[in-house]
Amino acid sequence: MGEPAIRSRLKPFCRTVSCCYTKCRRRIGFRFQAVCLWRLRGSSTGHGRCSSARPVKRLALSGRCLAILLFAIVLTQPASSQLGITIGTPSWLPKLELVLQRRALLLTGHSRVIIRAARGVSAGSVTTLILSAGGTVGRTLGVIDAQVADVPNISIATLAASSLVGHISLDRAIAGALERTGATIGAPAVRQSLGLDGSGVGIAVIDSGVTPWHDDLAAPTAGAQRVDRFVDFVNGRLAAYDDYGHGTHVAGIIAGNGFDSSGARSGIAPAAHLVVLKVLDGSGRGRISDVIAAFDYVVRNKDTLNIRIVNLSVATGVYESYSTDPLTLAAQQVASAGIVVVAAAGNNGRDPQGTTQYGGVTAPGNAPWVLTVGASSHMGTSDRADDTMAAFSSRGPAAIDYKAKPDLVAPGVGIESLSVPASLFYATDTRYLLPGTVPTSYLPYLSLSGTSMAAPVVAGTVALMLQANPALTPNAVKAILQYTSETYDGYDPLTEGAGFLNAKGAVELAQFFAAPDGSDPTSGDWSASLIWGTRLVRGGRLTADASAWSTGVTWGASTTASGLPIDWGVIGPLDRWTMMSSASQNVVWGTTCGGADCGGPWNHGAVFGTSDDETVVWGTSDEETVVWGTSCDDPSCQPVIWNQ
């Protein structure tokens, strides 16, 4: 049926679009709470009556109305059948993330969105389009050629249909990955035996800001704060401040020197310098567009400020593939610029009932080019042997794309770092405030938990690695951290990643690669494994010049951008790492598959296995909940719950 015929058939419906949600939705099977077409009662004229008492909203027939109705028909098969129209999915529908696909059916309201220009189109070119659709234009995000805008929901479909638009995402809310130090990972040993403290390495902290003064952030000689630059993407203020307290705590974990505690609460890289970019407000909330703007700032100023690392202890949910999410795409541009992006995995390791759940890793930690950090507990000791996983730490795989995450875990429970007197944390978390050992007018330290605290532990470790070997690429850094991590019994790679952070081993291996002579530094505790894409790879040894570590190689790809195979490093002269050798394990596993679990109702799920023939079946128990099913036939068996 051509467009004129469709337009003619839809004309009466365009006049009688109704928002009689409850009964109309039930009658035509429309699952989304949005605009619903009338169900006709023995009439094809469009003049039937809805069983709801709500008044009919009449609209003039227009291209916008037609676009909305066509979209509604695609999503409401009974309605399209009733109209006698057979229509496929609009070509522009994949341009919208899931939430916006639903909002595009609303007649009222506005959405704050990020509109990415089509390939070859500048972000500025879509400005006129946005204005013509009744929207208002916000900041431009040059790092991904995108435009922030506030648009009427009724215009979303029209915008998506434009050839100027590549993709539209919701400008989602972000928050700190907070669930409510250094000795256990070997950082003091690095400083004492190797003489490394992060000097000369710049670290961008994208968070809630930083205190204008803390003794622990002062340079030991000049006395000035080691904060080279402060940029406020929330309120536009020029002087440094932190009205929430989260960012200062993170900054102290990375680069505090422990002055107010006589060194006891020193950060991981106490001589590193910081670039602090404020994206969270005084209540700990923000927007991903502000994070992307901060990413843009990092890429533009990386050489001037020698920014080698970005720490992102803020997160948002995963609502679309990392291949289209503007936040993860911006993180990719940062990594491609040679900067290590360290992100918190999130705190979704348990559901509201306290049950362990998988698949809760947050964005941008779901992307393969991001170094994603889960949280462990040091149990109040400096001995790694008694470390355990933090129950709240998010487990993989990443939603939608099912990539293996997290990459590794680091201490994130009861981490003691810097406080800010004029902050929300200082006012509300008084029981977690801690004194120092020198006289101060306030309690200078605060104990917090979360993957927000684990990420900067790794970021500080990376600073030590880059001081030891400035030539390391982000991929090489990730490989070394995973290879030297330590695995503990009882945890799978979807929980602990490649293992628990071993800072001393990572820095030693980084230093070895700077001048590779003599024998490799080795340890029986190292996991000697990597998570590449969706698989855990074991065996062999790392080589400093492997093509996999070059900037621009996507973590998880089997070939370089030019199509050359990725060299994993060698065991012997001719041996290479393998993706699925007898010694390697697929990253997802459960119990042995048998009987109906290998087919039947689970037939639509993927089956994964490991080297010892254990398998797990993914499937759904209904249309809403995804369950990690097992082959256990006992009624008492409990499936692992997939995070919603």
Phi, psi and omega per residue, in radians:
M1 nan 2.211 -3.119
G2 -1.333 3.000 -3.090
E3 -1.107 -0.730 3.118
P4 -1.026 -0.726 -3.139
A5 -1.156 -0.719 3.110
I6 -1.099 -0.749 -3.129
R7 -1.082 -0.711 3.127
S8 -1.139 -0.758 -3.120
R9 -1.163 -0.584 -3.068
L10 -1.505 -0.199 -3.035
K11 -0.920 -0.859 3.130
P12 -1.145 -0.490 -3.135
F13 -1.309 -0.605 3.077
C14 -1.092 -0.498 3.113
R15 -1.364 -0.391 -3.013
T16 -2.231 0.865 3.000
V17 -1.335 2.243 -3.045
S18 -2.156 2.632 3.075
C19 -1.907 0.722 3.081
C20 -1.499 1.404 -2.901
Y21 -1.028 -1.060 -2.879
T22 -1.033 -1.009 -3.047
K23 -1.321 -0.726 -3.128
C24 -1.132 -0.720 -3.141
R25 -1.082 -0.717 -3.125
R26 -1.191 -0.651 -3.051
R27 -1.263 -0.648 -3.096
I28 -1.808 0.076 3.070
G29 1.261 0.466 -3.124
F30 -1.459 1.978 -2.969
R31 -1.444 -0.411 -3.073
F32 -1.565 2.397 -3.110
Q33 -1.410 1.440 -3.106
A34 -2.588 -2.698 3.126
V35 -1.100 2.370 3.066
C36 -2.208 2.391 3.129
L37 -1.268 2.670 3.102
W38 -1.184 2.470 2.944
R39 -1.601 2.103 -3.077
L40 -1.342 2.628 3.099
R41 -1.979 1.502 3.094
G42 1.157 0.512 -3.133
S43 -2.483 2.534 3.081
S44 -1.996 0.257 -3.083
T45 -1.657 -0.183 -3.116
G46 1.497 0.145 -3.093
H47 -1.908 0.535 3.059
G48 -1.328 3.071 -3.134
R49 -2.072 2.302 3.076
C50 -1.291 2.585 -3.107
S51 -1.309 -0.099 3.076
S52 -1.458 2.657 3.132
A53 -1.497 -0.044 -3.104
R54 -1.170 2.552 3.139
P55 -1.212 2.679 3.124
V56 -1.447 2.367 3.050
K57 -1.685 2.019 -3.077
R58 -1.628 2.349 3.139
L59 -2.167 2.515 3.016
A60 -1.264 2.545 3.125
L61 -1.158 2.215 3.133
S62 -2.610 2.958 3.096
G63 -1.051 -0.625 3.136
R64 -1.167 -0.766 3.124
C65 -1.080 -0.758 -3.134
L66 -1.070 -0.754 -3.131
A67 -1.069 -0.738 3.141
I68 -1.124 -0.771 -3.109
L69 -1.184 -0.698 3.082
L70 -1.052 -0.740 3.117
F71 -1.116 -0.733 3.133
A72 -1.101 -0.701 -3.122
I73 -1.122 -0.677 3.127
V74 -1.039 -0.675 -3.072
L75 -1.560 -0.117 -3.125
T76 -2.235 1.456 -3.049
Q77 -1.007 -0.723 3.114
P78 -1.022 -0.677 -3.135
A79 -1.163 -0.735 -3.129
S80 -1.158 -0.629 3.098
S81 -1.139 -0.669 -3.124
Q82 -1.132 -0.588 3.126
L83 -1.389 -0.190 -3.099
G84 1.305 0.471 -3.090
I85 -1.975 2.258 3.017
T86 -1.885 2.087 -3.042
I87 -2.470 2.454 3.132
G88 -1.524 3.105 3.109
T89 -1.186 2.276 3.122
P90 -1.015 2.513 -3.104
S91 -1.120 -0.401 -3.105
W92 -1.553 -0.125 -3.086
L93 -1.029 -0.732 3.109
P94 -1.135 -0.195 3.094
K95 -1.270 -0.217 -3.101
L96 -1.881 2.360 2.996
E97 -1.216 2.890 -2.971
L98 -0.966 -0.793 -3.107
V99 -1.075 -0.713 -3.126
L100 -1.276 -0.477 3.036
Q101 -1.042 -0.622 3.122
R102 -1.371 -0.719 -3.116
R103 -1.185 -0.418 -3.130
A104 -1.102 -0.256 3.131
L105 -1.617 -0.067 -3.110
L106 -1.429 2.445 3.098
L107 -1.507 -0.300 -3.076
T108 -2.204 2.928 3.043
G109 1.526 2.921 3.135
H110 -2.224 2.795 3.062
S111 -2.328 2.415 3.025
R112 -1.549 2.110 -2.985
V113 -2.259 2.885 2.991
I114 -2.025 2.006 -3.090
I115 -1.805 1.962 3.129
R116 -1.569 2.264 -3.120
A117 -1.188 2.639 3.070
A118 -1.141 2.807 -3.125
R119 -0.992 2.271 3.137
G120 1.493 -0.043 -3.138
V121 -1.916 2.312 3.127
S122 -1.362 2.700 -3.137
A123 -1.068 -0.579 -3.139
G124 -1.130 -0.402 -3.107
S125 -1.208 -0.388 -3.107
V126 -1.558 -0.073 -3.116
T127 -1.054 -0.840 3.133
T128 -1.057 -0.694 3.125
L129 -1.066 -0.757 -3.140
I130 -1.099 -0.795 -3.122
L131 -1.129 -0.679 3.137
S132 -1.188 -0.391 3.113
A133 -1.549 0.113 3.111
G134 1.496 0.266 -3.119
G135 -1.679 2.976 3.032
T136 -2.055 2.546 -3.010
V137 -1.716 2.349 3.059
G138 -1.828 -2.562 -3.073
R139 -1.307 2.706 3.054
T140 -1.604 2.374 -3.140
L141 -1.903 1.510 -3.029
G142 -1.098 -0.494 -3.072
V143 -1.119 -0.412 3.105
I144 -2.235 0.289 -3.132
D145 0.893 1.006 -3.074
A146 -2.320 2.846 -3.122
Q147 -2.265 2.280 3.021
V148 -1.465 2.392 -3.111
A149 -2.643 2.723 2.975
D150 -1.931 2.042 -3.022
V151 -2.213 2.631 3.030
P152 -1.133 2.438 3.121
N153 -1.011 -0.574 -3.102
I154 -1.183 -0.264 -3.122
S155 -1.736 -0.073 -3.055
I156 -1.061 -0.775 -3.127
A157 -1.110 -0.704 3.124
T158 -1.086 -0.751 3.122
L159 -1.116 -0.760 -3.116
A160 -1.118 -0.533 -3.109
A161 -1.326 -0.203 -3.117
S162 -1.283 2.458 3.110
S163 -1.241 -0.239 3.105
L164 -1.349 -0.314 -3.021
V165 -1.749 2.268 3.079
G166 -1.613 -0.719 -3.108
H167 -2.865 2.596 3.092
I168 -2.220 2.213 3.124
S169 -2.187 2.665 3.039
L170 -1.218 2.392 3.036
D171 -1.357 1.476 -2.949
R172 -1.255 2.755 3.077
A173 -1.324 2.592 3.037
I174 -2.185 2.837 3.099
A175 -2.714 2.837 3.082
G176 -1.159 2.495 -3.133
A177 -1.498 1.151 -3.026
L178 -1.890 2.222 3.070
E179 -1.534 -0.098 2.930
R180 -2.722 nan nan
T181 nan -1.602 -2.971
G182 -1.186 -0.532 -2.951
A183 -1.104 -0.613 -3.046
T184 -1.165 -0.346 -3.114
I185 -1.760 -0.077 3.082
G186 1.666 0.182 -3.108
A187 -1.103 -0.756 3.111
P188 -1.033 -0.632 3.116
A189 -1.114 -0.611 3.106
V190 -1.115 -0.796 -3.117
R191 -1.160 -0.693 -3.070
Q192 -1.323 -0.808 -3.037
S193 -1.545 -0.530 -3.080
L194 -1.881 -0.180 3.093
G195 1.198 0.552 -3.105
L196 -1.907 2.402 -3.118
D197 -2.476 0.184 3.135
G198 1.537 0.132 -3.109
S199 -0.976 2.361 3.071
G200 1.462 -0.118 -3.089
V201 -1.726 2.249 3.111
G202 -1.683 2.353 -3.115
I203 -2.215 2.149 3.076
A204 -1.538 2.180 3.113
V205 -1.870 1.836 3.138
I206 -1.651 1.829 -2.959
D207 -2.821 -2.445 -3.055
S208 -1.711 0.136 3.141
G209 1.946 -2.853 -3.135
V210 -2.638 2.578 3.110
T211 -1.070 2.535 3.121
P212 -1.156 -0.384 3.089
W213 -2.718 2.325 2.916
H214 -2.594 2.335 -3.104
D215 -0.939 -0.606 -3.057
D216 -1.280 -0.214 3.104
L217 -1.808 0.103 -3.139
A218 -1.442 2.552 3.043
A219 -1.243 2.480 -3.040
P220 -1.157 -0.410 -3.084
T221 -1.800 -1.091 -3.069
A222 -1.254 -0.463 3.126
G223 1.508 -0.127 3.121
A224 -1.336 2.738 3.093
Q225 -1.159 2.498 3.117
R226 -1.505 0.700 3.046
V227 -1.930 1.761 -3.046
D228 -1.245 -0.526 -3.081
R229 -2.678 2.453 3.047
F230 -2.233 2.226 3.113
V231 -2.265 2.236 -3.094
D232 -1.806 1.865 3.121
F233 -1.556 -0.004 -3.111
V234 -1.726 -0.971 -3.053
N235 -2.038 -0.116 3.093
G236 1.312 0.282 3.125
R237 -1.286 2.666 -3.053
L238 -1.621 -0.689 -3.103
A239 -1.430 2.552 -3.122
A240 -1.097 2.453 3.050
Y241 -2.816 2.842 3.095
D242 -2.590 1.663 -3.089
D243 -1.461 -0.079 3.093
Y244 -1.801 -0.809 3.103
G245 1.849 -0.245 -3.086
H246 -1.190 -0.818 -3.082
G247 -1.116 -0.687 3.121
T248 -1.125 -0.708 3.103
H249 -1.060 -0.778 3.116
V250 -1.105 -0.771 3.141
A251 -1.042 -0.685 3.128
G252 -1.177 -0.632 3.092
I253 -1.087 -0.679 -3.134
I254 -1.290 -0.906 -2.863
A255 -2.331 0.210 3.075
G256 -1.147 2.507 -3.132
N257 -1.765 0.016 3.059
G258 1.293 0.365 -3.069
F259 -1.007 -0.810 -3.081
D260 -1.304 -0.078 3.106
S261 -2.144 0.325 -3.108
S262 0.973 0.607 3.081
G263 1.596 -0.180 -3.050
A264 -1.163 -0.565 -3.100
R265 -1.972 0.770 3.106
S266 -1.262 2.591 3.051
G267 -1.361 -3.056 -3.055
I268 -1.331 -0.714 -3.107
A269 -2.194 1.348 -2.926
P270 -1.222 -0.059 3.097
A271 -1.998 0.056 3.112
A272 -1.199 2.718 3.067
H273 -1.887 2.688 -2.964
L274 -2.057 2.558 2.940
V275 -2.093 1.948 -3.000
V276 -1.814 2.160 -3.092
L277 -2.089 1.960 -3.035
K278 -1.482 2.103 3.103
V279 -2.206 -0.157 3.112
L280 -1.879 2.479 3.126
D281 -1.482 -2.962 -3.075
G282 -1.175 -0.234 3.073
S283 -1.824 0.094 3.102
G284 1.472 0.361 -3.119
R285 -1.982 2.697 3.114
G286 -2.863 -2.933 -3.136
R287 -2.248 2.600 -3.131
I288 -1.155 -0.443 3.116
S289 -1.104 -0.576 3.086
D290 -1.215 -0.654 3.079
V291 -1.121 -0.751 3.130
I292 -1.107 -0.692 3.075
A293 -1.083 -0.655 3.085
A294 -1.158 -0.721 3.050
F295 -1.001 -0.768 3.133
D296 -1.035 -0.750 3.113
Y297 -1.078 -0.735 -3.129
V298 -1.060 -0.831 -3.109
V299 -1.110 -0.715 -3.103
R300 -1.236 -0.445 -3.048
N301 -2.016 0.217 -3.036
K302 -1.081 -0.672 -3.099
D303 -1.329 -0.743 -3.131
T304 -1.083 -0.716 -3.071
L305 -1.794 0.058 -3.110
N306 0.896 0.852 3.119
I307 -1.381 2.044 -3.136
R308 -1.944 -0.282 -3.034
I309 -2.452 2.491 2.959
V310 -2.067 2.247 3.016
N311 -1.860 2.211 -3.117
L312 -2.177 1.635 3.087
S313 -1.677 0.515 3.032
V314 -2.152 2.716 -3.020
A315 -2.709 2.886 3.044
T316 -2.487 2.949 -3.131
G317 -1.254 2.872 3.106
V318 -1.701 2.004 -3.106
Y319 -2.099 -0.108 3.081
E320 -2.729 2.948 -3.128
S321 -1.053 2.591 3.079
Y322 -1.123 -0.273 3.136
S323 -1.355 -0.217 3.106
T324 -2.174 -0.304 -3.114
D325 -1.133 2.149 -3.123
P326 -1.073 -0.525 3.136
L327 -1.182 -0.822 -3.137
T328 -1.242 -0.572 3.092
L329 -1.173 -0.640 3.069
A330 -1.156 -0.695 3.085
A331 -1.078 -0.603 3.102
Q332 -1.112 -0.685 3.114
Q333 -1.127 -0.625 3.102
V334 -1.154 -0.817 3.133
A335 -1.114 -0.678 3.129
S336 -1.161 -0.371 3.079
A337 -1.447 0.065 3.095
G338 1.568 0.301 -3.103
I339 -1.881 2.303 3.133
V340 -1.356 2.147 3.124
V341 -1.779 1.975 3.137
V342 -1.855 2.201 -3.085
A343 -2.302 2.581 3.051
A344 -1.240 2.489 -3.131
A345 -1.347 -0.314 -3.075
G346 1.747 2.926 -3.039
N347 -2.065 0.833 -3.089
N348 -1.906 0.590 -3.110
G349 -1.299 -0.225 3.120
R350 -2.334 2.603 3.047
D351 -1.489 3.085 -3.095
P352 -1.020 -0.379 3.122
Q353 -1.548 0.001 3.130
G354 1.522 0.162 -3.141
T355 -1.471 2.416 3.093
T356 -1.045 2.350 3.112
Q357 -2.358 2.660 3.138
Y358 -1.919 2.830 3.060
G359 1.442 0.416 -3.066
G360 -1.787 0.178 -3.137
V361 -1.083 2.382 -3.064
T362 -1.658 2.919 3.078
A363 -1.566 2.513 0.144
P364 -1.568 0.229 -3.125
G365 -1.160 -0.165 3.109
N366 -1.380 -0.166 -3.082
A367 -1.492 2.497 -3.099
P368 -1.195 -0.392 -3.117
W369 -1.544 0.022 3.099
V370 -1.781 2.428 3.067
L371 -1.504 1.836 -2.961
T372 -1.742 2.226 -2.975
V373 -2.054 2.136 2.982
G374 -1.575 3.113 -3.038
A375 -2.002 2.393 2.993
S376 -2.004 2.971 3.082
S377 -2.009 2.244 3.140
H378 -1.455 -0.024 3.069
M379 1.025 0.392 3.084
G380 1.332 0.218 3.132
T381 -2.194 2.891 3.086
S382 -1.635 0.044 -3.130
D383 -1.576 2.103 -3.127
R384 -1.179 -0.367 -3.029
A385 -1.078 -0.472 -3.108
D386 -1.768 0.178 3.122
D387 -1.152 2.554 3.102
T388 -2.332 2.929 3.038
M389 -1.306 2.488 2.989
A390 -1.336 2.251 -3.065
A391 -1.054 -0.517 -3.074
F392 -1.381 -0.264 -3.028
S393 -1.103 2.293 -3.107
S394 -1.133 2.465 3.089
R395 -1.864 2.759 3.084
G396 -1.488 -3.001 -0.067
P397 -1.370 2.986 3.118
A398 -1.158 2.406 3.137
A399 -1.100 2.652 3.078
I400 1.298 -0.948 -3.090
D401 -1.674 -0.283 3.070
Y402 1.054 0.576 3.034
K403 -1.334 2.604 -3.130
A404 -1.231 2.181 3.106
K405 -2.607 2.760 -0.080
P406 -1.274 3.097 3.126
D407 -1.488 -0.603 3.042
L408 -2.901 3.067 3.127
V409 -2.208 2.725 -3.138
A410 -2.553 2.842 -3.107
P411 -0.952 2.281 -3.124
G412 -2.537 0.257 -3.131
V413 -2.042 2.202 3.095
G414 1.079 0.718 -3.113
I415 -1.449 2.195 -3.072
E416 -1.694 2.112 -3.114
S417 -2.609 -2.820 -2.925
L418 -1.350 2.562 3.067
S419 -1.949 2.877 3.100
V420 -2.266 2.032 -3.084
P421 -0.977 -0.751 -3.080
A422 -1.625 0.939 -3.109
S423 -2.346 2.844 3.124
L424 -1.100 -0.747 3.140
F425 -1.037 -0.760 -3.097
Y426 -1.114 -0.582 -3.111
A427 -1.406 -0.547 -3.006
T428 -1.862 -0.442 -3.093
D429 -1.849 0.834 -3.020
T430 -1.078 -0.536 -3.108
R431 -1.249 -0.234 -3.139
Y432 -1.756 0.028 3.108
L433 -1.305 2.544 -3.043
L434 -2.320 2.507 3.104
P435 -1.412 2.876 3.007
G436 -1.772 -2.862 3.123
T437 -1.911 -0.051 3.094
V438 -2.071 2.682 -3.109
P439 -1.106 2.252 3.058
T440 -2.451 2.797 -3.124
S441 -1.429 -0.043 -3.125
Y442 -2.637 2.979 3.078
L443 -1.411 1.966 -2.910
P444 -1.440 -0.090 -3.068
Y445 -2.254 2.799 -3.072
L446 -2.564 2.422 3.112
S447 -1.794 2.165 3.136
L448 -2.346 2.800 3.125
S449 -2.283 2.672 3.088
G450 2.513 2.886 3.037
T451 -1.174 -0.273 2.984
S452 -1.012 -0.572 -3.130
M453 -1.502 -0.481 -3.135
A454 -1.273 -0.681 -3.105
A455 -1.024 -0.841 -3.141
P456 -1.171 -0.406 3.018
V457 -1.070 -0.749 3.106
V458 -1.241 -0.714 3.130
A459 -1.035 -0.729 3.085
G460 -1.123 -0.675 3.088
T461 -1.098 -0.717 3.109
V462 -1.076 -0.639 3.093
A463 -1.058 -0.716 3.090
L464 -1.136 -0.705 3.119
M465 -1.095 -0.741 -3.102
L466 -1.306 -0.483 3.002
Q467 -1.160 -0.693 3.120
A468 -1.233 -0.583 -3.092
N469 -2.596 1.542 -3.087
P470 -1.129 -0.232 -3.074
A471 -1.435 -0.115 -3.082
L472 -1.132 2.379 3.039
T473 -1.527 2.880 3.063
P474 -0.975 -0.684 3.128
N475 -1.162 -0.698 3.120
A476 -1.156 -0.685 3.093
V477 -1.042 -0.809 -3.130
K478 -1.099 -0.741 -3.135
A479 -1.096 -0.767 -3.123
I480 -1.135 -0.764 3.132
L481 -1.064 -0.752 -3.141
Q482 -1.224 -0.733 -3.079
Y483 -1.112 -0.659 -3.089
T484 -1.588 -0.085 3.130
S485 -1.168 2.910 -3.083
E486 -2.057 2.221 3.110
T487 -1.596 2.513 3.117
Y488 -2.062 2.555 3.142
D489 -1.077 2.496 3.055
G490 1.683 -0.073 -3.128
Y491 -2.146 2.349 3.100
D492 -1.622 2.885 -3.118
P493 -1.108 -0.303 3.053
L494 -1.369 -0.205 3.102
T495 -1.778 -0.914 -3.059
E496 -1.794 -0.013 -3.061
G497 1.147 -2.400 3.092
A498 -1.336 -0.241 3.106
G499 2.519 -2.955 -3.125
F500 -1.526 2.395 -3.084
L501 -0.950 2.334 3.050
N502 -2.174 1.519 -3.018
A503 -1.087 -0.751 -3.100
K504 -1.094 -0.790 3.124
G505 -1.101 -0.714 -3.123
A506 -1.125 -0.755 -3.129
V507 -1.207 -0.674 3.104
E508 -1.083 -0.743 -3.139
L509 -1.217 -0.658 3.075
A510 -1.088 -0.726 3.126
Q511 -1.157 -0.668 3.101
F512 -1.070 -0.732 -3.122
F513 -1.187 -0.357 3.105
A514 -1.225 -0.512 3.103
A515 -2.583 1.305 -3.005
P516 -1.268 1.464 3.039
D517 -2.248 2.671 -3.085
G518 1.370 -2.839 -3.087
S519 -1.526 2.714 3.111
D520 -1.128 2.500 2.954
P521 -1.196 2.234 -3.095
T522 -2.305 2.782 3.084
S523 -2.633 2.392 3.109
G524 -1.159 -0.282 -3.121
D525 -1.519 -0.242 -3.098
W526 -1.170 2.503 3.138
S527 -1.266 -0.467 -3.101
A528 0.879 0.711 -3.129
S529 -2.402 2.715 3.093
L530 -2.267 2.624 2.969
I531 -1.855 1.928 -3.081
W532 -2.037 1.885 -3.117
G533 1.301 -1.899 -3.119
T534 -2.053 0.202 -3.065
R535 -2.251 2.600 3.046
L536 -1.624 2.139 -3.068
V537 -1.933 2.279 -3.121
R538 -2.128 2.769 3.015
G539 1.706 2.920 3.087
G540 1.286 -2.928 3.078
R541 -2.460 2.789 3.140
L542 -1.375 2.571 2.994
T543 -2.106 2.518 -3.018
A544 -1.191 -0.456 -3.039
D545 -1.898 0.337 3.137
A546 -1.075 2.447 -3.096
S547 -1.122 -0.361 -3.139
A548 -1.132 -0.376 -3.047
W549 -1.606 -0.027 -3.099
S550 -1.195 2.585 3.093
T551 -1.117 2.344 -3.139
G552 1.801 -0.269 3.066
V553 -1.393 2.135 3.132
T554 -1.278 2.228 -3.135
W555 -1.093 2.034 -3.098
G556 2.009 -0.284 3.128
A557 -1.316 2.634 3.129
S558 -1.633 -0.222 3.116
T559 -2.418 2.840 3.058
T560 -1.348 3.045 -3.137
A561 -1.063 -0.499 3.130
S562 -1.494 0.016 3.099
G563 1.624 0.022 3.135
L564 -1.351 2.507 3.129
P565 -1.155 2.551 -3.141
I566 -1.450 2.175 3.100
D567 -1.471 2.081 -3.053
W568 -1.459 -0.167 -2.970
G569 1.924 2.845 -2.977
V570 -2.026 2.603 2.951
I571 -1.642 -0.844 3.051
G572 -2.302 -2.987 -3.082
P573 -1.004 -0.570 -3.036
L574 -2.056 -0.078 -3.064
D575 -1.572 2.523 3.112
R576 -2.243 2.867 3.005
W577 -1.045 2.560 3.091
T578 -2.081 2.633 3.141
M579 -1.344 -0.599 -3.102
M580 -2.526 1.122 3.051
S581 -1.461 3.107 -3.136
S582 -1.144 -0.337 -3.126
A583 -1.639 -0.137 -3.098
S584 -1.664 2.814 -3.125
Q585 -2.197 2.432 2.941
N586 -1.188 2.569 -2.948
V587 -1.299 -0.360 -3.091
V588 -1.902 2.238 3.107
W589 -2.653 2.942 3.115
G590 -2.737 -2.146 -3.141
T591 -1.928 2.937 -3.035
T592 -1.040 2.287 -3.137
C593 -1.340 2.389 3.125
G594 -2.855 2.707 3.071
G595 1.083 -2.467 -3.044
A596 -1.152 -0.326 -3.103
D597 -1.160 -0.352 -3.141
C598 -1.500 -0.021 3.136
G599 -2.795 -2.476 3.084
G600 0.980 -2.276 -3.075
P601 -1.139 -0.301 -3.130
W602 -1.644 0.109 -2.978
N603 -1.078 -0.452 -3.090
H604 -1.496 -0.059 3.132
G605 -1.629 2.852 3.094
A606 -1.556 2.547 3.125
V607 -1.946 2.216 3.130
F608 -2.070 2.738 -3.138
G609 -2.473 3.036 3.097
T610 -2.194 -3.140 -3.075
S611 -1.154 -0.349 3.114
D612 -1.771 0.431 3.005
D613 1.202 0.221 3.051
E614 -1.380 2.492 -3.129
T615 -2.382 2.811 3.036
V616 -2.357 2.572 -3.108
V617 -1.976 2.226 3.044
W618 -1.634 2.385 3.120
G619 -2.903 -3.078 3.139
T620 -2.190 2.475 3.093
S621 -1.530 -0.372 3.025
D622 -2.733 -2.937 -3.053
E623 -1.411 -0.099 -3.031
E624 -1.943 -0.549 -2.980
T625 -2.067 2.256 3.071
V626 -1.667 2.263 -3.080
V627 -2.077 2.384 3.037
W628 -1.450 1.739 -3.031
G629 -1.464 2.683 3.074
T630 -2.182 3.011 -3.133
S631 -1.591 0.084 -3.118
C632 -1.082 2.205 -3.103
D633 -1.633 -0.158 -3.126
D634 -1.284 2.331 3.138
P635 -1.024 -0.371 -3.108
S636 -1.396 -0.188 -3.112
C637 -1.132 2.386 -3.140
Q638 -1.968 2.197 3.085
P639 -1.275 2.730 3.048
V640 -1.395 2.338 -3.036
I641 -1.549 2.388 3.098
W642 -1.549 2.270 -3.112
N643 -1.082 2.396 3.086
Q644 -1.644 nan nan
